[in-house]
Amino acid sequence: AETNLVSLWKGKVSEIKAPAGIEPDFSHFLDKISGLLNNTDSARDIVTMQSESEILRAEKELAVAEARPAITLSGGFKRLEMDNSKSLVFGVSLPIPLFNKNQGTKASLNAQLRSLEYDIEQSRIESNSSIQSHLIQLKKLIDRHATLDSLLLPTAEKVYRTLQTAYEGGRVP
C-alpha cells in the first residue's frame, strides 16, 4: 500500500510485484504436519502417561515379588542341658499367610495399568485426529490460496492497470 501511494503522489508508474519470500511456503508446512503423525508418542501427555505406566509396572513387579513367601533357613549349635552335649540344629520358617500372594494389590495395579493404557491409546487417537484435521484445513487453505492466485490476482492487476492508465490520461482524479 505504501509503494502504491508513493507512486501515485510522485506520478511514477508502479508495477505490482511481490518481493521474494513475502508469501509463506504452505507446502513446506504440509510436510512438517505430515511428519508429526509419526511423532504422536512424543506428545507431553502421552509421555507423562507412559512414565506413569512404567511406575505401575514396577509396582506390579514389586507386588509379585512380595507375594512369594519369604522362606527363612537357619542353623546353629544347641547345647542340651541334660547331658551337656552339643547338637547341630537346622530350621525352616515360612510365614502364615501362605496363600494370600497380594492378590488384591496385583488386581488393583492391573486395573490401573489397563486404564492408563486405554488413556494412552485414546490420547494417541486424539492427537492423530487433531493433526489430520489441521492437515485437511491446511490443504483447503492451500487450494483456496491457489484459486485466489489464479483467478483474482490477474483480474486485480488488469483493473489496476486500467485505473492507472485512466489516471495518467486525466480521466480519473
Buried (B, 14 or more C-beta within 10 A) or exposed (E): EEEEEEBEEEEEEBEEEEEEEEEEEBEEBBEEBEEBEEEBEEBEEBEEBBEBBEEBEEBBEEBBEEEEBEEEEEEEEEEEEEEEEEEEEEEEEEEEEEEEBBEEBBEBBEEBBEEBBEBBEEBBEBBEEEBEEEBEEBEEEBEEEEEEEEEEEEEEEEEBEEEBEEEEEEEEE
